[in-house]
Each structure stands twice: as C-alpha cells, then as structure tokens.
Amino acid sequence: MVKVAIHGFINIDIIGLVDKFTETDQETKLKNLQLTPGGSAANVAVGLSRLGEEVYFLGAIGDDIYTSYLLDNLENTRLDYVQIIRGKPSGTAMALVDGSGLRTMYTYPGANVNYNLKNVPKEFYEEITHLHLSSPYLEVAESFFQWKEENIDLKISLDPSTLLTKKGLSYLLPILSKTDILFLNHSELNDLFPEQDIDYSIRRLHELGIKQVFIKLGKEGALSSVLSGGTYKRIQLPALQVEAIDSTGSGDAFAVGALYGIIREWPQELILQTGINLGGRVVSQIGSRKGLPFTLE
C-alpha cells in the first residue's frame, strides 16, 4: 500500500478580483475579496485526501488567529506531524486576479520555513512510499531528500514554484538530481533553461536523472515526458474548455490528478488527462480548493 506524505507551504490566501491589473502608483477597485485556506502543499494534501488517499501533511503553521482555521480546513488529512511554531505568524499569500483569470501573487512564508524534520520519527519516514514537495523552503527540502538514504523505495516528486526556479538551475541542482517526478509550468521551465526550447529543456532534466516531467502550459494544456530504458516518451494534451475565473491553485489541482494516477500506475496519457481535468475544475471557481473533487466520476 502506498503511504503518501506532502510537505510545503500552508497559507492564508487573500484573493482579490479586478477587471485589470493597475500600474504603479495607481489605484483600482476590487470586484470581490475572499480569505480562504491555501498553500500549494496543503492544497495537494487536501485534494488527494478528498479522493480517498491517506495523506500525511508535514507542514508548519503559525501561532496566531489563523491556526485553528488552517488546521480545520486540512479536512481528513493526517495531522500527526504538523508543527505549530510559537511566536511566528502563519504563511500568507495575497493574489490579484484579472478579468481573464490571470493572477499576480505575493507570498509571505511566515512559519512555513520553520519546519523541523528532527521531530519526525525515523520509523515514519522509513515507511513512506511517496513524498511530494510543493513550494518547499530549499534548506528544508534538502533535508527531506536525505530520507532516500534510509528508504530506497521512496519516490520524491517536486513542484518547486517560481520562488525557487527564479534562482536558476545551478541553485536547484542538489535536489533536482535526486528528484523522481518534476512539476513545472512554462515560465518555471524557462527560469531553469532561459531561451531554450521545450524539447532541449526536458532532455536536460531527464539527463539529471528525473524520470517523469510534467509541464503545465495554461491555455495550451500540459505535457508529460517519461524516461524509460534510456529513451523518453513525450505527449501533450489540450486544456479543458472552461471559463477561467481564478487560476489560483490550478497547478496544485493538476498535481493532485497526476499523483493520483501515478500512485495507481495508470498509463501516461490517463495520468496527464486526469491532471488537466482537475486543473480545469479549479480555475472555474474562486479559491484554490473549491473545485477540488471528492470523486473523479
């Protein structure tokens, strides 16, 4: 039986809707403002839990007015190793979404960067079969990869986010070289391989030892590339035709669908299609979790 753990950010999301983004020193009216639970790793944990997976969330929450709210909204996720950091505020993300569903986001990490792996017992991580790292703090993420030395059967998937990819390929090499499954969007791929085409970039990622690569392409859909026997198979599928209201959390939903299929060893095309389907459900609603389903039917 697959035992899944998710580590990364858990945040309060403050989401404002505008007709269009304003320029510097200008002011515009918000059409809507919502405060919702978020954070990329927490979104993935909740998404997989809703689909019936037993998921352990390994994240840090601040000691503030949002503590209970964030914990309660992790739903059926296992909270055995969630850490509440005394004297630290919870992570916060402020997002503005324009009329076409595009967004800008500003993130304050808060307690997220204070997760202490020394408080996770060895007998737990020796039994984990899949660990997903989503927008992790790099120094903490590097420690998670040491689990592979104690657990040779452990698969690690990584969704680094722009906060890490903007630092460039050399900065991320220590963890990319140990990653089994990688999730990126097109912008993040370009951060790692500036002005290179997708085929070259994917080939370089496989040369690092990454066996499975997903590239999220927004309105153009997504692609998957799987390395096997020294060659790789690449497929691309179109996006769902939906009215995009808010793209917040769509990449997390894509990861939920893909990971759900990977855990079940589904065919490559079905894994990719499931990721696209879940990502499409989320962009049609405001907030990162409202569109996450409880069943794939």
C-alpha positions as CSV (number, residue, x, y, z in Angstrom):
1,M,0.0,0.0,0.0
2,V,1.3,3.5,-1.0
3,K,1.9,5.8,2.0
4,V,1.9,9.4,1.0
5,A,3.4,12.5,2.7
6,I,3.2,16.1,1.5
7,H,5.5,18.9,2.6
8,G,5.5,22.5,1.7
9,F,3.5,25.7,2.2
10,I,0.2,26.1,4.0
11,N,-1.1,29.7,3.8
12,I,-4.0,32.0,4.3
13,D,-4.9,33.1,0.8
14,I,-6.3,36.7,0.3
15,I,-7.7,36.8,-3.2
16,G,-8.9,40.0,-4.9
17,L,-10.7,40.2,-8.3
18,V,-10.0,43.1,-10.6
19,D,-11.0,44.0,-14.1
20,K,-7.4,44.5,-15.0
21,F,-4.1,45.0,-13.1
22,T,-3.2,48.5,-12.2
23,E,0.0,50.4,-12.9
24,T,2.5,51.6,-10.2
25,D,1.1,54.5,-8.1
26,Q,-2.4,53.9,-9.5
27,E,-5.5,52.6,-7.7
28,T,-8.2,50.3,-8.8
29,K,-11.4,48.9,-7.3
30,L,-11.6,45.3,-6.2
31,K,-14.7,43.5,-7.5
32,N,-14.5,40.8,-4.9
33,L,-12.3,39.9,-1.9
34,Q,-12.1,36.5,-0.3
35,L,-10.0,34.9,2.5
36,T,-9.5,31.2,2.0
37,P,-7.2,28.4,3.2
38,G,-4.4,27.7,0.7
39,G,-0.8,27.0,0.3
40,S,0.4,24.7,-2.5
41,A,1.3,21.7,-0.4
42,A,-1.8,21.9,1.7
43,N,-3.9,22.1,-1.4
44,V,-2.4,18.9,-2.8
45,A,-2.8,17.1,0.5
46,V,-6.5,18.1,0.7
47,G,-7.1,17.2,-2.9
48,L,-5.6,13.7,-2.5
49,S,-7.4,13.2,0.8
50,R,-10.7,14.1,-0.8
51,L,-10.1,11.3,-3.4
52,G,-9.6,8.8,-0.6
53,E,-5.9,8.7,-0.1
54,E,-4.4,8.5,3.4
55,V,-2.2,11.5,3.3
56,Y,0.1,12.9,6.0
57,F,0.7,16.7,5.8
58,L,4.1,17.7,7.0
59,G,3.9,21.5,7.4
60,A,4.3,24.4,9.8
61,I,1.6,26.7,10.9
62,G,2.0,29.9,12.9
63,D,0.7,30.6,16.4
64,D,-1.9,33.2,15.5
65,I,-5.6,33.8,14.8
66,Y,-5.5,31.6,11.8
67,T,-4.1,28.4,13.5
68,S,-7.4,26.7,14.1
69,Y,-8.8,27.8,10.8
70,L,-5.9,26.3,8.8
71,L,-5.9,23.1,10.8
72,D,-9.7,22.6,10.5
73,N,-9.5,23.1,6.7
74,L,-7.0,20.4,6.2
75,E,-10.1,18.2,6.3
76,N,-9.3,14.4,6.6
77,T,-5.5,14.8,6.1
78,R,-3.4,13.2,8.7
79,L,-2.0,15.9,11.1
80,D,0.3,13.7,13.1
81,Y,3.4,15.7,12.1
82,V,2.0,19.2,11.6
83,Q,4.1,21.7,13.7
84,I,2.7,24.9,15.3
85,I,5.5,27.4,15.6
86,R,5.2,29.5,18.7
87,G,5.7,33.2,18.2
88,K,5.6,33.0,14.3
89,P,2.7,34.1,12.0
90,S,1.2,31.7,9.5
91,G,2.2,32.0,5.9
92,T,0.1,34.4,3.8
93,A,-0.4,34.8,0.1
94,M,-2.0,37.8,-1.5
95,A,-3.3,37.3,-5.0
96,L,-4.8,39.6,-7.5
97,V,-6.8,38.0,-10.4
98,D,-7.8,40.0,-13.5
99,G,-10.8,39.6,-15.8
100,S,-9.2,36.8,-17.8
101,G,-8.3,34.7,-14.8
102,L,-4.6,35.6,-14.8
103,R,-3.0,36.4,-11.4
104,T,-0.2,38.0,-9.6
105,M,0.8,36.7,-6.2
106,Y,2.8,37.9,-3.3
107,T,3.8,35.4,-0.6
108,Y,4.9,35.8,3.0
109,P,6.4,32.5,4.1
110,G,5.9,33.0,7.8
111,A,6.1,29.8,9.8
112,N,6.4,27.6,6.7
113,V,10.2,27.9,6.7
114,N,10.5,26.7,10.3
115,Y,9.5,23.0,9.8
116,N,11.9,20.8,11.9
117,L,12.5,17.3,10.4
118,K,14.2,16.2,13.7
119,N,10.7,16.0,15.2
120,V,9.6,13.4,12.6
121,P,10.5,9.9,13.8
122,K,12.6,7.6,11.7
123,E,10.1,4.8,11.7
124,F,7.6,7.1,10.0
125,Y,9.8,8.1,7.0
126,E,11.1,4.6,6.6
127,E,7.6,3.5,5.7
128,I,6.7,6.4,3.4
129,T,6.5,5.3,-0.3
130,H,5.8,8.7,-1.9
131,L,6.8,12.1,-0.7
132,H,5.6,15.2,-2.6
133,L,7.4,18.5,-2.0
134,S,5.4,21.6,-3.2
135,S,6.9,25.1,-3.0
136,P,9.3,24.0,-0.2
137,Y,11.9,26.1,1.5
138,L,15.1,24.9,-0.1
139,E,17.1,24.3,3.1
140,V,14.3,22.2,4.5
141,A,13.8,20.4,1.2
142,E,17.4,19.3,1.1
143,S,16.9,17.6,4.4
144,F,13.9,15.7,3.1
145,F,16.0,14.2,0.3
146,Q,18.2,12.6,3.0
147,W,15.2,10.3,3.7
148,K,16.2,8.4,0.5
149,E,19.3,7.2,2.2
150,E,17.2,5.4,4.8
151,N,14.4,4.4,2.4
152,I,15.5,3.2,-1.0
153,D,11.9,2.6,-2.2
154,L,10.9,6.2,-1.6
155,K,9.8,8.2,-4.6
156,I,10.0,12.0,-4.4
157,S,8.0,14.4,-6.6
158,L,8.8,18.1,-6.6
159,D,6.8,21.2,-7.6
160,P,9.3,24.0,-6.8
161,S,7.3,27.1,-7.7
162,T,8.7,30.3,-9.1
163,L,10.2,31.3,-5.7
164,L,12.8,28.6,-6.3
165,T,13.1,28.4,-10.1
166,K,13.9,32.1,-10.3
167,K,17.2,31.3,-8.6
168,G,18.3,29.3,-11.6
169,L,19.3,25.7,-12.4
170,S,22.6,25.7,-10.5
171,Y,20.8,26.7,-7.3
172,L,18.4,23.8,-7.6
173,L,20.8,21.1,-8.9
174,P,21.3,19.4,-5.5
175,I,17.7,18.5,-5.2
176,L,16.8,18.2,-8.9
177,S,19.4,15.4,-9.3
178,K,17.5,13.4,-6.6
179,T,14.0,14.1,-7.9
180,D,12.0,11.3,-9.4
181,I,9.0,13.3,-10.7
182,L,9.0,17.1,-11.5
183,F,6.2,19.5,-12.0
184,L,6.9,22.9,-13.7
185,N,4.9,25.5,-15.6
186,H,6.4,27.0,-18.8
187,S,7.7,30.1,-17.0
188,E,9.5,28.0,-14.4
189,L,11.0,25.8,-17.1
190,N,12.3,29.0,-18.8
191,D,13.8,30.1,-15.5
192,L,15.9,26.9,-15.5
193,F,16.8,26.9,-19.2
194,P,16.5,30.5,-20.5
195,E,15.7,30.9,-24.2
196,Q,15.8,27.1,-24.8
197,D,13.1,25.2,-26.4
198,I,10.9,22.7,-24.5
199,D,12.5,19.6,-26.1
200,Y,16.0,20.6,-25.1
201,S,14.9,21.6,-21.6
202,I,13.1,18.3,-21.0
203,R,16.0,16.3,-22.3
204,R,18.4,18.1,-19.9
205,L,16.0,17.3,-17.0
206,H,16.0,13.6,-17.9
207,E,19.8,13.7,-18.1
208,L,19.8,14.8,-14.4
209,G,18.0,11.5,-13.6
210,I,14.4,12.8,-13.4
211,K,12.2,10.0,-14.7
212,Q,8.9,11.9,-15.1
213,V,8.4,15.5,-16.1
214,F,5.2,17.4,-16.3
215,I,5.0,20.9,-17.9
216,K,1.8,22.9,-17.3
217,L,1.1,25.1,-20.3
218,G,-2.0,27.1,-19.2
219,K,-4.5,27.5,-22.1
220,E,-2.3,25.2,-24.3
221,G,-2.9,22.3,-21.9
222,A,0.0,20.3,-20.5
223,L,2.7,17.8,-21.5
224,S,4.2,14.7,-19.9
225,S,7.6,13.2,-20.6
226,V,8.6,9.8,-19.2
227,L,12.1,8.4,-19.2
228,S,12.4,4.6,-19.6
229,G,15.2,2.4,-20.9
230,G,17.3,5.3,-22.0
231,T,14.6,6.9,-24.1
232,Y,11.7,9.2,-23.3
233,K,8.1,9.3,-24.4
234,R,6.6,12.8,-24.6
235,I,2.9,13.5,-25.0
236,Q,0.9,16.8,-24.9
237,L,-2.9,17.2,-24.4
238,P,-5.1,20.3,-24.7
239,A,-6.6,22.2,-21.9
240,L,-10.2,21.8,-20.9
241,Q,-12.5,24.4,-22.4
242,V,-13.8,26.2,-19.3
243,E,-14.5,29.8,-18.3
244,A,-11.4,30.8,-16.3
245,I,-12.3,32.8,-13.3
246,D,-9.3,32.3,-10.9
247,S,-6.1,30.4,-11.7
248,T,-5.1,30.2,-8.1
249,G,-4.4,26.6,-7.2
250,S,-4.9,25.2,-10.7
251,G,-1.3,23.9,-10.8
252,D,-1.8,22.2,-7.4
253,A,-5.0,20.5,-8.7
254,F,-3.1,19.3,-11.7
255,A,-0.6,17.7,-9.3
256,V,-3.4,16.1,-7.4
257,G,-4.7,14.4,-10.5
258,A,-1.3,13.4,-11.8
259,L,-0.2,12.0,-8.4
260,Y,-3.4,10.1,-8.0
261,G,-2.8,8.3,-11.3
262,I,0.9,7.8,-10.6
263,I,0.1,6.1,-7.3
264,R,-2.2,3.7,-9.2
265,E,0.4,3.2,-12.0
266,W,-2.0,4.4,-14.7
267,P,-0.9,4.8,-18.3
268,Q,0.9,8.0,-19.1
269,E,-1.9,9.6,-21.1
270,L,-4.5,8.9,-18.5
271,I,-2.3,10.4,-15.8
272,L,-1.8,13.6,-17.8
273,Q,-5.5,13.9,-18.7
274,T,-6.5,13.5,-15.1
275,G,-4.2,16.3,-14.1
276,I,-5.6,18.5,-16.8
277,N,-9.2,17.7,-15.8
278,L,-8.6,18.6,-12.2
279,G,-6.7,21.8,-13.0
280,G,-9.6,22.9,-15.3
281,R,-12.2,22.3,-12.5
282,V,-10.3,24.6,-10.1
283,V,-9.8,27.6,-12.5
284,S,-13.6,27.8,-12.9
285,Q,-14.1,28.9,-9.3
286,I,-12.6,31.4,-6.9
287,G,-10.1,29.9,-4.5
288,S,-7.7,27.0,-4.6
289,R,-9.8,24.3,-3.1
290,K,-13.5,24.9,-4.1
291,G,-13.0,23.0,-7.4
292,L,-11.2,20.0,-5.9
293,P,-13.5,17.0,-6.3
294,F,-14.4,14.2,-3.9
295,T,-14.6,11.7,-6.8
296,L,-13.3,11.5,-10.4
297,E,-16.6,10.3,-11.7
